[in-house]
Amino acid sequence: MSSAIISSGVARRIALPAQDEDVATLRRAIVAKLTYSVGTDPIVATERDWFVATALATRDRIVERWMPSTRSNYANNRKRVYYPGFPN
């Protein structure tokens, strides 16, 4: 029987960043992407520029969390399941 509730012992070991610190870090990452990847000064950036910078910063965060999991799976020879895509 599995439970969606995490035990209090496990919950205490999970370190969560402070929300304010996490928001500030994301803001800095977005401005950095806007400046260095999109190549636009924040003062004159369009809504599209901000959108692209936000998407790139978000993708970076996802990949940072995904890579250790993927490397662990390869290192432990875990099986992977691939689903075929739908035809266009």
Beta strands, then each sheet from edge to edge (+ up, - down):
end
